[in-house]
Amino acid sequence: MLEIHALSIGPIATNCYIVRHPSGRCFVVDPGCDWQPILDAVQGLEVSDILITHAHWDHIGGVGALKEKTGARIWAPAKEAHWLADPTLNLSPGPQFWPQPITAPPADELLEGGETIQLLGEVIEVRATPGHSPGHLSYVMGDVVFGGDVLFAGSVGRTDLPGGDWELLLRSIREQLFTLDPKTTVLPGHGPATTIEREMQTNPFLR
């Protein structure tokens, strides 16, 4: 049985998820830019992998520190691979949010969507869910989806940033997320967890 531990990280409360196996191995989803709490949370664990849903600054700011500390393999969207090292593309916000431009090391593995990978003995389905960003990915693991900034409890991802596309976001939600089992838990990039069923029934942006 895997345990999923959520941390609220950085100045805009980005959700980082630590997925832990009873053996003491784990992987991390979207390590945000206030990385010390993440390093503290994985102390004594073997971090095998880092999954990135999309390469905006608040989702990648801790990747470098975590990679340096653990040597974990980095998985990232192929369409946003060049964003990792480019603060202009990853929209690093400047000193009002963080004291220096944010970069991350190159990905070890690039994903387009449509792949299946295995981590900690679990099969993870990679779904392309663009709209908030051009290469955005969601990771489906059993009855859970790590959805990044696509679908939130009662809301959806913003599309006013460079590369955003409102119609594409809605199509991603309807074709890639709403086709999951309604009982699937959505672990979003910000805010509380929700379910596919709840958002299908109540989300005001998707009725």
N, CA, C and O of each residue as an XYZ file, in Angstrom:
828
protein
N       0.839     -1.196      0.000
C       0.000      0.000      0.000
C       0.877      1.250      0.000
O       1.799      1.372      0.806
N       0.582      2.170     -0.905
C       1.329      3.417     -0.969
C       0.638      4.476     -0.117
O      -0.590      4.526     -0.043
N       1.429      5.308      0.512
C       0.919      6.466      1.242
C       1.229      7.715      0.434
O       2.315      7.846     -0.129
N       0.262      8.637      0.379
C       0.464      9.898     -0.324
C       0.392     11.027      0.698
O      -0.625     11.223      1.364
N       1.480     11.755      0.803
C       1.575     12.860      1.755
C       1.647     14.166      0.986
O       2.501     14.323      0.114
N       0.763     15.105      1.295
C       0.716     16.387      0.588
C       1.385     17.476      1.417
O       1.195     17.555      2.631
N       2.171     18.313      0.745
C       2.778     19.490      1.350
C       2.336     20.724      0.575
O       2.267     20.693     -0.653
N       2.038     21.804      1.280
C       1.732     23.078      0.643
C       3.002     23.910      0.656
O       3.507     24.265      1.721
N       3.529     24.229     -0.547
C       4.894     24.718     -0.687
C       4.924     26.100     -1.332
O       4.235     26.351     -2.320
N       5.728     26.987     -0.763
C       6.059     28.239     -1.427
C       5.023     29.328     -1.290
O       4.006     29.148     -0.620
N       5.280     30.465     -1.929
C       4.478     31.671     -1.714
C       3.063     31.598     -2.265
O       2.213     32.388     -1.854
N       2.778     30.675     -3.185
C       1.404     30.568     -3.675
C       0.833     29.175     -3.394
O      -0.040     28.688     -4.112
N       1.346     28.552     -2.336
C       0.785     27.309     -1.799
C       0.591     26.243     -2.874
O      -0.521     25.773     -3.117
N       1.694     25.878     -3.504
C       1.668     24.818     -4.508
C       1.716     23.463     -3.817
O       2.520     23.255     -2.908
N       0.869     22.555     -4.237
C       0.850     21.221     -3.646
C       1.990     20.371     -4.207
O       2.154     20.237     -5.419
N       2.759     19.811     -3.300
C       3.779     18.818     -3.628
C       3.343     17.512     -2.977
O       2.900     17.502     -1.828
N       3.466     16.418     -3.707
C       3.021     15.122     -3.198
C       4.204     14.173     -3.075
O       4.996     14.024     -4.005
N       4.310     13.542     -1.927
C       5.312     12.515     -1.682
C       4.581     11.174     -1.613
O       3.724     10.963     -0.754
N       4.929     10.284     -2.519
C       4.268      8.982     -2.610
C       5.236      7.945     -2.066
O       6.299      7.705     -2.639
N       4.855      7.336     -0.954
C       5.792      6.491     -0.191
C       5.358      5.031     -0.216
O       4.185      4.711     -0.023
N       6.326      4.158     -0.455
C       6.145      2.711     -0.410
C       6.577      2.215      0.972
O       7.466      2.809      1.583
N       5.960      1.130      1.481
C       6.369      0.617      2.800
C       7.850      0.273      2.905
O       8.394      0.220      4.008
N       8.506      0.040      1.776
C       9.930     -0.283      1.784
C      10.810      0.911      2.151
O      11.999      0.750      2.426
N      10.221      2.112      2.153
C      11.002      3.312      2.409
C      11.421      4.042      1.156
O      12.106      5.062      1.228
N      11.014      3.530      0.002
C      11.259      4.234     -1.254
C      10.093      5.174     -1.523
O       8.988      4.955     -1.026
N      10.333      6.216     -2.303
C       9.258      7.156     -2.604
C       9.550      7.875     -3.908
O      10.674      7.854     -4.410
N       8.517      8.512     -4.449
C       8.721      9.489     -5.510
C       7.975     10.758     -5.163
O       7.070     10.750     -4.329
N       8.359     11.852     -5.807
C       7.827     13.173     -5.480
C       7.204     13.774     -6.730
O       7.775     13.706     -7.818
N       6.024     14.363     -6.562
C       5.331     15.035     -7.652
C       5.362     16.541     -7.407
O       4.917     17.008     -6.360
N       5.883     17.297     -8.363
C       5.876     18.763     -8.357
C       6.509     19.379     -7.108
O       5.820     20.024     -6.318
N       7.818     19.181     -6.927
C       8.482     19.820     -5.785
C       8.625     21.323     -5.997
O       9.383     21.769     -6.859
N       7.904     22.082     -5.221
C       7.880     23.531     -5.377
C       9.118     24.205     -4.826
O      10.059     23.542     -4.390
N       9.112     25.545     -4.849
C      10.359     26.278     -4.680
C      10.808     26.449     -3.236
O      11.954     26.839     -3.012
N       9.972     26.180     -2.254
C      10.434     26.197     -0.858
C      10.804     24.755     -0.511
O      10.012     24.018      0.075
N      12.035     24.369     -0.889
C      12.360     22.940     -0.911
C      12.760     22.349      0.423
O      12.752     21.127      0.565
N      13.109     23.155      1.404
C      13.563     22.566      2.666
C      12.494     21.694      3.329
O      12.831     20.617      3.821
N      11.219     22.107      3.365
C      10.215     21.194      3.925
C      10.108     19.870      3.166
O       9.783     18.838      3.754
N      10.383     19.902      1.854
C      10.350     18.661      1.080
C      11.525     17.775      1.470
O      11.360     16.574      1.684
N      12.711     18.369      1.562
C      13.884     17.602      1.968
C      13.693     17.022      3.370
O      14.104     15.894      3.643
N      13.067     17.799      4.255
C      12.798     17.297      5.604
C      11.833     16.117      5.555
O      11.997     15.141      6.287
N      10.829     16.212      4.689
C       9.797     15.169      4.629
C      10.324     13.860      4.060
O       9.808     12.793      4.392
N      11.351     13.925      3.202
C      11.890     12.696      2.608
C      13.143     12.211      3.335
O      13.790     11.263      2.890
N      13.488     12.857      4.458
C      14.648     12.426      5.226
C      14.503     10.958      5.609
O      13.480     10.557      6.165
N      15.507     10.167      5.317
C      15.465      8.747      5.629
C      14.793      7.880      4.589
O      14.768      6.657      4.724
N      14.238      8.503      3.533
C      13.619      7.762      2.447
C      14.544      7.738      1.233
O      15.427      8.584      1.091
N      14.326      6.764      0.371
C      15.041      6.705     -0.900
C      14.146      7.288     -1.972
O      13.151      6.673     -2.358
N      14.492      8.469     -2.456
C      13.684      9.133     -3.480
C      14.150      8.636     -4.850
O      15.270      8.917     -5.276
N      13.279      7.899     -5.525
C      13.678      7.297     -6.798
C      13.394      8.204     -7.988
O      14.145      8.203     -8.964
N      12.308      8.984     -7.913
C      11.854      9.714     -9.096
C      11.181     11.017     -8.703
O      10.657     11.162     -7.599
N      11.210     11.966     -9.643
C      10.497     13.238     -9.534
C       9.612     13.366    -10.765
O      10.101     13.330    -11.894
N       8.314     13.515    -10.547
C       7.367     13.722    -11.644
C       6.976     15.192    -11.694
O       6.639     15.788    -10.671
N       7.023     15.767    -12.881
C       6.637     17.168    -13.083
C       5.391     17.194    -13.966
O       5.402     16.647    -15.069
N       4.318     17.826    -13.488
C       3.113     17.949    -14.312
C       3.292     19.009    -15.391
O       2.858     18.828    -16.528
N       3.932     20.113    -15.026
C       4.215     21.177    -15.990
C       5.320     22.049    -15.411
O       5.587     22.008    -14.210
N       5.961     22.835    -16.267
C       7.211     23.481    -15.892
C       7.055     24.952    -15.524
O       7.930     25.757    -15.843
N       5.965     25.318    -14.862
C       5.887     26.649    -14.273
C       6.729     26.679    -13.003
O       6.910     25.662    -12.334
N       7.239     27.862    -12.686
C       8.217     28.043    -11.611
C       7.794     27.429    -10.285
O       8.618     26.853     -9.574
N       6.518     27.547     -9.949
C       6.080     27.106     -8.621
C       5.985     25.589     -8.519
O       5.799     25.054     -7.426
N       6.110     24.892     -9.647
C       6.079     23.427     -9.635
C       7.448     22.793     -9.814
O       7.591     21.582     -9.644
N       8.457     23.588    -10.153
C       9.786     23.029    -10.420
C      10.882     23.609     -9.542
O      12.032     23.181     -9.642
N      10.561     24.566     -8.687
C      11.600     25.282     -7.947
C      12.442     24.407     -7.033
O      13.588     24.750     -6.742
N      11.901     23.283     -6.572
C      12.650     22.399     -5.687
C      13.296     21.230     -6.389
O      13.945     20.405     -5.746
N      13.130     21.141     -7.710
C      13.653     19.980     -8.436
C      15.176     19.889     -8.300
O      15.711     18.810     -8.045
N      15.870     21.009     -8.467
C      17.322     20.995     -8.414
C      17.851     20.530     -7.069
O      18.749     19.690     -7.012
N      17.306     21.065     -5.992
C      17.759     20.685     -4.654
C      17.489     19.213     -4.387
O      18.320     18.519     -3.801
N      16.319     18.737     -4.820
C      15.956     17.339     -4.594
C      16.826     16.407     -5.432
O      17.237     15.345     -4.965
N      17.104     16.806     -6.663
C      17.978     16.014     -7.527
C      19.389     15.948     -6.950
O      20.007     14.883     -6.922
N      19.889     17.082     -6.496
C      21.242     17.119     -5.935
C      21.351     16.256     -4.689
O      22.358     15.579     -4.481
N      20.325     16.280     -3.872
C      20.348     15.552     -2.601
C      20.164     14.057     -2.789
O      20.765     13.267     -2.061
N      19.339     13.652     -3.759
C      18.915     12.254     -3.846
C      19.329     11.540     -5.124
O      19.365     10.310     -5.160
N      19.644     12.296     -6.180
C      19.941     11.679     -7.463
C      18.725     11.132     -8.174
O      18.863     10.341     -9.107
N      17.539     11.533     -7.756
C      16.303     10.996     -8.322
C      16.192     11.295     -9.818
O      16.676     12.317    -10.303
N      15.555     10.397    -10.518
C      15.307     10.557    -11.953
C      14.178     11.564    -12.160
O      13.154     11.496    -11.480
N      14.358     12.498    -13.096
C      13.381     13.545    -13.366
C      12.578     13.184    -14.619
O      13.143     12.916    -15.680
N      11.251     13.181    -14.476
C      10.333     12.992    -15.601
C       9.610     14.313    -15.840
O       9.089     14.914    -14.901
N       9.576     14.768    -17.095
C       8.991     16.079    -17.391
C       8.294     16.060    -18.745
O       8.575     15.197    -19.576
N       7.382     17.011    -18.973
C       6.732     17.110    -20.283
C       7.734     17.472    -21.371
O       8.496     18.427    -21.227
N       7.733     16.718    -22.447
C       8.666     16.976    -23.545
C       8.481     18.375    -24.121
O       9.458     19.036    -24.475
N       7.232     18.831    -24.216
C       6.975     20.128    -24.834
C       7.445     21.292    -23.973
O       7.514     22.426    -24.448
N       7.768     21.024    -22.715
C       8.224     22.089    -21.825
C       9.623     21.813    -21.287
O      10.037     22.420    -20.300
N      10.352     20.903    -21.925
C      11.680     20.548    -21.435
C      12.595     21.763    -21.368
O      13.371     21.905    -20.424
N      12.507     22.636    -22.362
C      13.386     23.807    -22.408
C      12.970     24.874    -21.409
O      13.735     25.806    -21.160
N      11.783     24.766    -20.831
C      11.359     25.718    -19.819
C      12.143     25.553    -18.513
O      12.296     26.509    -17.754
N      12.637     24.344    -18.255
C      13.258     24.065    -16.964
C      14.425     25.003    -16.687
O      14.596     25.462    -15.557
N      15.217     25.288    -17.691
C      16.415     26.111    -17.511
C      16.206     27.569    -17.892
O      17.157     28.350    -17.865
N      14.990     27.950    -18.243
C      14.733     29.300    -18.752
C      13.713     30.015    -17.869
O      12.515     29.758    -17.988
N      14.163     30.907    -16.986
C      13.227     31.596    -16.093
C      12.158     32.397    -16.828
O      11.056     32.574    -16.308
N      12.462     32.879    -18.021
C      11.448     33.624    -18.771
C      10.298     32.711    -19.175
O       9.132     33.098    -19.088
N      10.623     31.505    -19.615
C       9.582     30.571    -20.038
C       8.838     29.957    -18.856
O       7.628     29.740    -18.934
N       9.546     29.675    -17.765
C       8.848     29.088    -16.616
C       8.194     30.135    -15.729
O       7.648     29.824    -14.670
N       8.260     31.382    -16.183
C       7.546     32.502    -15.566
C       8.005     32.792    -14.146
O       7.202     33.166    -13.291
N       9.315     32.614    -13.895
C       9.848     32.997    -12.585
C       9.441     34.435    -12.278
O       9.689     35.335    -13.080
N       8.825     34.651    -11.131
C       8.147     35.928    -10.909
C       9.021     37.068    -10.429
O       8.536     38.196    -10.337
N      10.291     36.828    -10.117
C      11.113     37.918     -9.628
C      11.059     38.017     -8.112
O      10.394     37.213     -7.460
N      11.751     38.993     -7.549
C      11.969     39.046     -6.099
C      10.718     39.261     -5.267
O      10.751     39.041     -4.056
N       9.609     39.686     -5.877
C       8.408     39.858     -5.066
C       7.885     38.523     -4.539
O       7.171     38.491     -3.536
N       8.239     37.406     -5.218
C       7.831     36.088     -4.753
C       9.014     35.256     -4.280
O       8.905     34.535     -3.288
N      10.135     35.345     -4.972
C      11.274     34.466     -4.698
C      12.547     35.245     -4.996
O      12.576     36.025     -5.948
N      13.608     35.051     -4.200
C      14.758     35.957     -4.292
C      15.620     35.820     -5.538
O      16.422     36.712     -5.815
N      15.489     34.742     -6.295
C      16.310     34.605     -7.492
C      15.513     33.887     -8.580
O      14.524     33.217     -8.282
N      15.939     34.026     -9.853
C      15.265     33.296    -10.926
C      15.305     31.795    -10.657
O      16.255     31.281    -10.067
N      14.275     31.115    -11.092
C      14.131     29.689    -10.805
C      14.470     28.871    -12.036
O      13.952     29.112    -13.127
N      15.343     27.907    -11.840
C      15.683     26.953    -12.890
C      15.701     25.554    -12.293
O      15.709     25.381    -11.075
N      15.707     24.564    -13.169
C      15.788     23.164    -12.755
C      16.729     22.442    -13.702
O      16.914     22.879    -14.838
N      17.330     21.338    -13.253
C      18.212     20.583    -14.140
C      17.445     19.917    -15.266
O      16.223     19.797    -15.186
N      18.128     19.484    -16.306
C      17.441     18.818    -17.417
C      16.735     17.552    -16.961
O      17.157     16.891    -16.012
N      15.663     17.232    -17.650
C      14.931     16.006    -17.345
C      15.733     14.791    -17.803
O      16.439     14.836    -18.811
N      15.609     13.714    -17.045
C      16.190     12.434    -17.452
C      15.291     11.705    -18.441
O      15.765     10.985    -19.319
N      13.978     11.906    -18.282
C      13.001     11.244    -19.148
C      11.952     12.275    -19.571
O      11.455     13.041    -18.745
N      11.620     12.284    -20.863
C      10.613     13.204    -21.391
C       9.369     12.432    -21.799
O       9.451     11.332    -22.344
N       8.223     13.024    -21.526
C       6.942     12.367    -21.750
C       6.044     13.248    -22.609
O       6.035     14.470    -22.464
N       5.300     12.623    -23.492
C       4.361     13.334    -24.371
C       2.914     13.175    -23.910
O       2.062     13.999    -24.241
N       2.638     12.124    -23.151
C       1.278     11.708    -22.866
C       0.956     10.479    -23.695
O       1.349     10.388    -24.858
N       0.235      9.527    -23.096
C      -0.058      8.270    -23.766
C       0.835      7.132    -23.301
O       0.582      5.972    -23.628
N       1.882      7.453    -22.536
C       2.770      6.420    -22.031
C       2.208      5.795    -20.745
O       1.333      6.360    -20.089
N       2.730      4.637    -20.414
C       2.565      4.078    -19.077
C       3.963      3.826    -18.520
O       4.845      3.322    -19.216
N       4.145      4.182    -17.267
C       5.417      3.968    -16.599
C       5.148      3.219    -15.303
O       4.012      3.180    -14.829
N       6.179      2.632    -14.736
C       6.054      1.929    -13.466
C       6.977      2.560    -12.438
O       8.184      2.665    -12.654
N       6.403      2.975    -11.325
C       7.169      3.507    -10.196
C       6.701      2.818     -8.927
O       5.499      2.701     -8.686
N       7.630      2.369     -8.128
C       7.328      1.695     -6.862
C       6.365      0.522     -7.060
O       5.558      0.216     -6.182
N       6.457     -0.117     -8.204
C       5.605     -1.264     -8.482
C       4.209     -0.908     -8.949
O       3.391     -1.799     -9.175
N       3.917      0.379     -9.100
C       2.602      0.830     -9.538
C       2.658      1.288    -10.995
O       3.613      1.940    -11.417
N       1.635      0.941    -11.742
C       1.518      1.410    -13.118
C       0.918      2.811    -13.106
O      -0.121      3.040    -12.487
N       1.564      3.735    -13.781
C       1.091      5.115    -13.861
C       0.837      5.441    -15.318
O       1.715      5.295    -16.169
N      -0.375      5.884    -15.588
C      -0.762      6.282    -16.945
C      -0.527      7.774    -17.103
O      -0.986      8.575    -16.288
N       0.179      8.136    -18.138
C       0.492      9.546    -18.403
C      -0.513     10.070    -19.427
O      -0.617      9.539    -20.532
N      -1.242     11.103    -19.058
C      -2.239     11.696    -19.953
C      -1.840     13.124    -20.301
O      -1.491     13.909    -19.419
N      -1.893     13.455    -21.567
C      -1.639     14.821    -22.017
C      -2.867     15.671    -21.718
O      -3.961     15.389    -22.209
N      -2.682     16.714    -20.909
C      -3.798     17.579    -20.515
C      -3.415     19.049    -20.702
O      -3.383     19.808    -19.734
N      -3.124     19.452    -21.942
C      -2.726     20.842    -22.186
C      -3.895     21.809    -22.027
O      -5.058     21.413    -21.947
N      -3.546     23.076    -21.985
C      -4.539     24.142    -21.846
C      -4.058     25.182    -20.867
O      -4.001     26.368    -21.191
N      -3.706     24.744    -19.656
C      -3.055     25.655    -18.707
C      -1.651     25.976    -19.198
O      -1.189     27.114    -19.106
N      -0.988     24.962    -19.717
C       0.307     25.122    -20.384
C       0.360     24.123    -21.533
O      -0.385     23.143    -21.526
N       1.224     24.349    -22.519
C       1.155     23.545    -23.747
C       1.485     22.070    -23.580
O       0.962     21.230    -24.312
N       2.358     21.744    -22.615
C       2.770     20.360    -22.477
C       2.267     19.675    -21.229
O       2.754     18.602    -20.873
N       1.305     20.272    -20.559
C       0.845     19.794    -19.253
C       0.473     18.312    -19.299
O      -0.182     17.848    -20.232
N       0.910     17.579    -18.265
C       0.611     16.161    -18.120
C      -0.130     15.913    -16.821
O       0.059     16.633    -15.840
N      -0.976     14.890    -16.818
C      -1.584     14.386    -15.592
C      -1.193     12.924    -15.443
O      -1.061     12.197    -16.428
N      -1.008     12.502    -14.188
C      -0.512     11.159    -13.906
C      -1.584     10.375    -13.153
O      -1.956     10.734    -12.035
N      -2.074      9.312    -13.768
C      -3.140      8.499    -13.189
C      -2.520      7.262    -12.557
O      -1.861      6.470    -13.231
N      -2.739      7.106    -11.257
C      -2.220      5.960    -10.515
C      -3.372      5.312     -9.760
O      -3.757      5.773     -8.685
N      -3.923      4.232    -10.332
C      -5.050      3.577     -9.690
C      -6.246      4.502     -9.605
O      -6.744      4.979    -10.624
N      -6.710      4.757     -8.383
C      -7.893      5.595     -8.183
C      -7.537      7.034     -7.841
O      -8.340      7.755     -7.248
N      -6.320      7.453     -8.221
C      -5.850      8.811     -7.949
C      -5.283      9.403     -9.231
O      -4.651      8.696    -10.017
N      -5.505     10.695     -9.447
C      -4.839     11.398    -10.542
C      -4.141     12.634     -9.974
O      -4.754     13.457     -9.294
N      -2.843     12.743    -10.271
C      -2.092     13.956     -9.952
C      -2.319     14.915    -11.120
O      -1.731     14.766    -12.191
N      -3.181     15.898    -10.887
C      -3.706     16.684    -11.991
C      -3.058     18.026    -12.223
O      -3.463     18.743    -13.138
N      -2.057     18.399    -11.427
C      -1.416     19.689    -11.645
C      -2.420     20.825    -11.636
O      -3.308     20.874    -10.785
N      -2.277     21.742    -12.592
C      -3.118     22.945    -12.613
C      -4.182     22.881    -13.707
O      -4.435     23.869    -14.396
N      -4.795     21.724    -13.860
C      -5.857     21.564    -14.859
C      -7.230     21.699    -14.217
O      -8.046     22.515    -14.645
N      -7.480     20.896    -13.188
C      -8.789     20.833    -12.550
C      -8.612     20.989    -11.052
O      -7.810     20.288    -10.434
N      -9.371     21.920    -10.469
C      -9.338     22.160     -9.035
C     -10.714     21.892     -8.435
O     -11.693     21.685     -9.152
N     -10.768     21.901     -7.113
C     -12.054     21.793     -6.426
C     -12.852     23.065     -6.699
O     -12.537     24.129     -6.165
N     -13.872     22.951     -7.523
C     -14.731     24.082     -7.838
C     -14.154     25.066     -8.827
O     -14.714     26.145     -9.019
N     -13.041     24.720     -9.465
C     -12.428     25.657    -10.400
C     -11.609     24.885    -11.435
O     -11.583     23.654    -11.447
N     -10.943     25.650    -12.299
C     -10.078     25.064    -13.325
C      -8.828     25.925    -13.438
O      -8.766     27.024    -12.887
N      -7.827     25.412    -14.162
C      -6.577     26.137    -14.321
C      -6.747     27.413    -15.132
O      -7.608     27.501    -16.007
N      -5.918     28.391    -14.829
C      -5.969     29.651    -15.563
C      -5.357     29.465    -16.946
O      -4.482     28.624    -17.151
N      -5.832     30.263    -17.880
C      -5.335     30.165    -19.261
C      -4.873     31.505    -19.802
O      -4.697     31.659    -21.010
N      -4.674     32.483    -18.914
C      -4.238     33.806    -19.350
C      -2.718     33.939    -19.371
O      -2.199     35.010    -19.687
N      -2.000     32.872    -19.040
C      -0.542     32.887    -19.085
C      -0.073     32.505    -20.487
O      -0.843     31.911    -21.242
N       1.158     32.826    -20.854
C       1.652     32.456    -22.186
C       1.511     30.953    -22.444
O       1.898     30.126    -21.618
N       0.953     30.625    -23.599
C       0.735     29.227    -23.943
C      -0.576     28.665    -23.449
O      -0.889     27.507    -23.724
N      -1.359     29.458    -22.721
C      -2.651     28.990    -22.236
C      -3.697     28.990    -23.342
O      -3.628     29.783    -24.281
N      -4.668     28.085    -23.217
C      -5.703     27.949    -24.241
C      -6.967     27.423    -23.568
O      -7.027     26.264    -23.159
N      -7.981     28.293    -23.457
C      -9.192     27.957    -22.713
C      -9.935     26.762    -23.320
O     -10.303     25.836    -22.597
N     -10.154     26.772    -24.607
C     -10.893     25.671    -25.222
C     -10.127     24.360    -25.108
O     -10.725     23.301    -24.917
N      -8.808     24.429    -25.224
C      -7.991     23.227    -25.087
C      -8.031     22.706    -23.660
O      -8.061     21.494    -23.448
N      -8.030     23.598    -22.683
C      -8.143     23.179    -21.278
C      -9.447     22.435    -21.047
O      -9.451     21.362    -20.443
N     -10.553     22.995    -21.521
C     -11.845     22.336    -21.327
C     -11.877     20.975    -22.012
O     -12.430     20.015    -21.475
N     -11.283     20.895    -23.199
C     -11.257     19.609    -23.900
C     -10.401     18.593    -23.133
O     -10.760     17.418    -23.050
N      -9.294     19.035    -22.583
C      -8.459     18.137    -21.788
C      -9.223     17.581    -20.598
O      -9.147     16.389    -20.302
N      -9.958     18.447    -19.920
C     -10.725     18.002    -18.754
C     -11.790     16.996    -19.168
O     -11.938     15.947    -18.541
N     -12.524     17.315    -20.213
C     -13.637     16.447    -20.607
C     -13.168     15.123    -21.202
O     -13.774     14.079    -20.957
N     -12.078     15.165    -21.993
C     -11.641     13.964    -22.695
C     -10.628     13.139    -21.917
O     -10.548     11.926    -22.110
N      -9.852     13.771    -21.040
C      -8.790     13.047    -20.352
C      -9.053     12.817    -18.863
O      -8.571     11.837    -18.293
N      -9.811     13.710    -18.233
C     -10.088     13.555    -16.809
C     -11.502     13.054    -16.550
O     -11.698     12.155    -15.732
N     -12.480     13.616    -17.227
C     -13.859     13.180    -17.005
C     -14.147     11.800    -17.580
O     -15.239     11.268    -17.378
N     -13.196     11.212    -18.289
C     -13.340      9.833    -18.747
C     -12.791      8.834    -17.728
O     -12.900      7.624    -17.925
N     -12.200      9.337    -16.638
C     -11.766      8.463    -15.554
C     -12.968      8.001    -14.737
O     -14.054      8.571    -14.839
N     -12.769      6.977    -13.936
C     -13.815      6.532    -13.015
C     -14.260      7.720    -12.158
O     -13.414      8.432    -11.617
N     -15.556      7.945    -12.024
C     -16.035      9.095    -11.256
C     -15.525      9.141     -9.817
O     -15.446     10.216     -9.223
N     -15.184      7.996     -9.262
C     -14.699      7.959     -7.880
C     -13.223      8.340     -7.762
O     -12.692      8.416     -6.653
N     -12.563      8.576     -8.883
C     -11.141      8.923     -8.866
C     -10.903     10.196     -8.061
O     -11.586     11.203     -8.251
N      -9.936     10.136     -7.167
C      -9.535     11.315     -6.395
C      -8.597     12.179     -7.227
O      -7.620     11.688     -7.792
N      -8.903     13.465     -7.295
C      -8.054     14.435     -7.992
C      -7.179     15.126     -6.962
O      -7.676     15.774     -6.041
N      -5.858     14.981     -7.127
C      -4.897     15.692     -6.290
C      -4.338     16.841     -7.116
O      -3.450     16.634     -7.944
N      -4.849     18.051     -6.899
C      -4.501     19.178     -7.777
C      -3.238     19.892     -7.342
O      -2.681     19.622     -6.278
N      -2.799     20.812     -8.192
C      -1.595     21.580     -7.915
C      -1.774     22.652     -6.863
O      -0.789     23.159     -6.325
N      -3.004     23.007     -6.560
C      -3.305     23.999     -5.524
C      -4.648     23.623     -4.900
O      -5.531     23.101     -5.580
N      -4.792     23.887     -3.625
C      -6.078     23.690     -2.973
C      -6.342     22.245     -2.582
O      -5.478     21.380     -2.724
N      -7.565     21.995     -2.082
C      -7.886     20.670     -1.540
C      -8.136     19.633     -2.625
O      -8.399     19.960     -3.782
N      -8.045     18.377     -2.215
C      -8.386     17.272     -3.111
C      -9.875     17.296     -3.417
O     -10.671     17.859     -2.665
N     -10.234     16.681     -4.524
C     -11.629     16.562     -4.910
C     -11.800     15.220     -5.621
O     -10.893     14.389     -5.600
N     -12.941     15.008     -6.240
C     -13.153     13.798     -7.032
C     -13.676     14.188     -8.409
O     -14.233     15.269     -8.598
N     -13.488     13.297     -9.351
C     -14.028     13.521    -10.690
C     -15.541     13.686    -10.618
O     -16.097     14.585    -11.249
N     -16.197     12.844     -9.871
C     -17.656     12.909     -9.768
C     -18.129     14.259     -9.237
O     -19.071     14.844     -9.772
N     -17.484     14.748     -8.199
C     -17.884     16.026     -7.601
C     -17.742     17.162     -8.603
O     -18.613     18.027     -8.700
N     -16.634     17.157     -9.353
C     -16.424     18.239    -10.308
C     -17.358     18.124    -11.510
O     -17.779     19.145    -12.054
N     -17.684     16.933    -11.928
C     -18.646     16.759    -13.006
C     -20.021     17.305    -12.610
O     -20.749     17.844    -13.443
N     -20.359     17.160    -11.349
C     -21.687     17.552    -10.885
C     -21.792     18.996    -10.454
O     -22.858     19.599    -10.576
N     -20.692     19.573     -9.945
C     -20.816     20.868     -9.268
C     -19.889     21.964     -9.787
O     -20.108     23.135     -9.475
N     -18.866     21.628    -10.564
C     -17.911     22.654    -10.967
C     -18.586     23.665    -11.877
O     -19.066     23.292    -12.948
N     -18.641     24.948    -11.482
C     -19.403     25.933    -12.275
C     -18.803     26.213    -13.653
O     -19.505     26.708    -14.535
N     -17.530     25.908    -13.854
C     -16.890     26.146    -15.151
C     -17.162     25.020    -16.144
O     -16.850     25.146    -17.328
N     -17.745     23.915    -15.665
C     -17.823     22.716    -16.499
C     -19.224     22.160    -16.643
O     -19.401     21.053    -17.151
N     -20.209     22.901    -16.210
C     -21.577     22.405    -16.337
C     -22.029     22.483    -17.786
O     -23.159     22.110    -18.102
